[in-house]
Amino acid sequence: MEDNYGFECSTEFVLFNIFEQFHYQAIYQLRELGISLFEALSEGRFYVSVLLNRAMFEVVCVNYYTLIKVESKFAQNLKYLQSALKTKSSHEKERLLKIYYQGTYEVFCKLFDANASTSMDCKNI
């Protein structure tokens, strides 16, 4: 797995863009649902407005849950990467980078699962 990561390739850059897209996708969904909610309320379609309100709530909950799961892993990965850069031992650096790569994989496994509407447990690691 670590062959796909590192300073020589752009995998991490692509994966961080996936994280950013996940965030902006939620903002776009909320915007569109909010516009539809406003129109439904203006026209007196209250049943539709309840459904739209629930859809907005679900978007917020899924994104909040995903970002909470991912945020702590991001911080932990950053610490491993900083430690790997500071150490002089090649064996220790390799060990820390392996942990970093595994953590990065877990982060984007969770993002993929959230985007694909599957289980958020990421048990295929």
N, C-alpha and C positions, 0 to 999 in steps of 0.2 A: 504494500500500500504506500509506503513512503517514497517509492519511485515516482509517484504522481504529484508529490509536493516538493517544496523547497525553493531555493533562490533562483534556480535555472528555469522554472516553468511558471506559467501564469494561472495555475489551477486555483490557488488561494484568492487571487484577484477575481476570478470568475465566481467563486463560491461566495465571496463577500458581496458581489453584485446581486446574487440570488437573494441574500438577506435583505438588501436594500430594496429590491423589487417587491419582496413580500410585504415590506412596510408600506411602500407607496401604493401597492395594489389595495391594501385595506383602506387607505385614505381615499382612493378613487371610488371604491365601493360605497363607503360612507357618504361621500359627496353625492353620488347618483341616487342612493336610497333616500338621502335627505331631501333632495329636489323632488323626488316622487312623493315623499311623505307630505311635503308642503303643498304640492298640487292636489293630493287626495284630500287633505284637510280643507283646502280652499273650496273644493267642489262638494264637500259634505259626504265624501265616501269614507265613513268612519271604520267600516270593517276592513277595507283595504289599508287604511292608515295603521290599524292595529297590526296587521301582517307585516307591513313595512317597518314598523317600529321594532317588532320582534326580530326581523332580519338584521336590522342595524345592531341590535343587542347581541345577536349571535356573532356577527363580524367582530365586534369589539371583544367579546369573550374569547373567541378562538385566537385572535391576535394577541391579546393580553397573556393568555395561557402559554402560547408558543414563545413569546418574547421573554417571559419570566423564566421559562425552562432554558432558553438559549443564553440569556444575559449572564448568568453566573458562570456558565461554561466558557463564554468569551473571556471573561475576566481571568478565570483560572488558566486558560490557554495562553493568555498574554504573559502571565507570570512564568509559565514554563518556558516560553520563548525567550523572555528576558534572562532567565537563569541560564538557558543554553548559550546565549550570546556572551554571558559573563564568564562562564567556566573555561578553564584551560585544558581540562582533561577531555580527550576525544571520546573516551568511553562514556563519560558522564554526559557529554553533549549529545551523543547518539541516543542515549537512554531518554534524555529530556525531550529531544525532538520527536522520538517515537511516541511519547505520551502526548505531545502537542498535536501530532498528526492524527492520533486516535481521537483526541478531543475535538479536533476540527471536523473529522468525519461524523462524529456524534451530533455536532451542531447542525450540520447540513442534512443529516438524516432526519432530524426533527423538523427542519424547515421543509424538506421534501414531503414528509408525511403530512404536515399541516396543509401544504399546497395541494396534495393529492387526496385529501380528505380520508386518510387512513388512520390507523392507530398511532397515537403519539408516543408509544412506549419504546420504539426503536430497538426491538429485541433481536434484530438480524445482525447485530454487531458481534 
